[in-house]
Amino acid sequence: MTARILVVDDQPANVRLLEARLQIEYFDVCTAYSGIDAIEAARAEQPDLILLDVMMPGMDGYQTCRMLKSDPDTRHIPVVMVTALDDREDRVRGLEAGADDFLTKPVDEVTLFARVRSLLRLKMVLDELRYRQGETIGIPMATDPGEDFDAEASALVIAGDERSAERYASAMPSHVNTWFETDPGAGVAAINDETDLLIVDLATEDFDGLRICARIRSDAATRHLPIIAVVNPDDLERSVRALDLGANDIIHRPVDTGELNARVQTQLRRKFYADRLRNRLDESLEMAVTDSLTGLHNRRYIAARLRQAMESASNGGAPVSVMIADIDHFKRINDTYGHDAGDAVLRAFATRLTEGLRALDLAARFGGEEFVVVMPGAGLAEGRIAAERLRAAIAHAPFSLQSGEAIEVTISIGLAQAYPGEDIEALLRRADEALYEAKSAGRNRVEAARDLAA
């Protein structure tokens, strides 16, 4: 895994040392020697991770981190503070400033690369979500909204004994509803969609906590669940192994309440941001294939699905037919009752349309008052039955407006069955020609396309 890393330290020797270590592992390294330079470099270079010294003249690492995390252009970049300080107060202060992790000088190389790999994996996921969201809705890469995610959350503690589990649970932030399990199997089984965080005690001898981490990461349902691993401070091997297996953070025993609170807040903030990105992406994808007025599929989506069904039919699969339905005299409805009434008729028509379809049929608004229905597995005879059923359902009862008025509505339908080797444009053209015949013959009727051999 390679990436661009910004190294920030006011001591050139420290910068050169970290730069050399990182370059040996094929990382691309950029450097800065002050807080101001670090902010400018982060904006310009957009690194994947920042290694930030704490003790710098002028703007120290804490101030620099706060400014990086307050800027929409840089707040998504993980920051690891590198410091000679190892007091609990210093770690908490750094985490509260927005740092993602802490490394103590002299930096252990194994720990350094384990932390770097862990944070880079997470950033790759978030970057992909941000990119896909921006690409889907046609705007630049989405940035962190910067909200303070302190809403109610849910956490699970898995520890080897009840006393340790209760101690970790009692140290959690007040807005986090926490429960615990001493049986690892029961703990993993208890995780559900409402679980926002998992704390696993790796220091216990009662079970293999690393195996729990591996199991959580291997299951698609829990793959994105944040994990904080509790380890003994001298157990470097287990700490590194936990990070490599997918733990998001490490906290040492004895667990300090303030530090645990800060690390929990960091993980929850990151999770809620990722969840929001995924939700926005789902909404964007839904909008990309949905007509906003009627809630039906749009032209782009239905064309893709029709093409798939036609390819299947051409390769010996089930037949597919398509109908194009057009609301008769729709312009007269708009002119007489107004465009709001016209929109209401379109929405009501979409409702009746979907209510009369089979589960495997697909309906879309093709444009204006024209709708397309793809009927997989239906030949021309079955398609005509479905089209007549739809025509009768529309004409059967008037459409009620918000004003209390009722409008009589009818539709004309053109129907065509796909032939082997026929392209989508030709099929839709034949259905459209049949629709034109239905209109010419008096409307409120169904016409099927002529056989290609005719």
Buried (B, 14 or more C-beta within 10 A) or exposed (E): EEBBBBBBBBEEEBBEBBBEBBEEBEBBBBBBBBBBBBBEBBEEBBBBBBBBBBBBEEBBBBBBBBBBBEBEEBBBBBBBBBBEBEEEEBBBBBBBBBBBBBBBBEBBEEBBBBBBBBBBBBBEBBEEBBBBBBBBBEEEBBBBEEEEBBEEBBBBBBBBEEEBBBBBBEBBBEEBBBEBBBEBEEBBEBBEEEBBBBBBBBBBEEBEBBEBBBBBBEEEEBEBBBBBBBBEEEBBEBBBBBBBBBBBBBBBBEBBBBBBBBBBBBBBBBBBBBBBBBEBBEEBBEEEBBBEEBEBBBBEBBBEBBBEBBEBBBEEEEBBBBBBBBBBBBEEBBEEBEEEBBEBBBBBBBEBBBEBBEEEBBBBBBEEBBBBBBBBBBBBEBBBEBBBEBBEBBBEEEBEBEEEEEBEBEBBBBBBBBBEEBEBEBBBEBBBBBBBBBBEEEBBBBBBBEEEEE
